Amino acid sequence: MVVGAYADDVAAVCPPGTTLVRNPRWEEGMSTSLQCGVDAAAGADVIALTVVDFPGINAKLVHTVLMAHEVGTVTLPVFGDHPGHPVVFDLVDAVAAAQQAAGDEGARSFLSRNRDRVRRLDCSGLADPGDVDTVDDLHRLN
């Protein structure tokens, strides 16, 4: 788990066994967290990328997306017409996505440039796909 803002607070509530990677450049945007996470995952076969403001993520969703992933593709869960998380990359693609990312953008540029390799996986019903971006969205945390 890559942490930046409030890293100590997050670390205090993480389950035992969670690997924390501190991002000292978190203020520069999401791209730096992606880069830190990919660097820390060196040696992994695949990386499941998610974001902190997607509270609907659960074990069944993660398991489903990981099991559906095929080497040489990027597995993108979709909820109706809306893309979601976790997005599963082979390590080589995660490295490329991290290298291409800039500012407050994660893997979006990589996904856009590699549409032909993105496999959309219908995950409707497996999780609440809503994210928490405003005060009005806070109800999703309950």
URDA-V335633 format. One line per field, one symbol per residue. psi: psi as a letter, one per 20 degrees, with the letter a starting at -180 (. if undefined). burial: 1 if it has 9 or more other C-alpha atoms within 8 Angstrom, else 0. Layout:
psi = ???
burial = ???
//
This chain:
psi = ppqepkghgghhjqqqipppopoikhiirhhhggggggghjpiqgqpoprqhkmiiqrhggggggghipppjrpooqqncjpqbqqppqqghhgggghhiqqckpdjgggghikhiipopookpihroiqrohrhiihhii.
burial = 0111001001000000000011101101111111111100000000111000011110001100110010001111111000011111111011111101111011101110000001001010001010110000110100
//
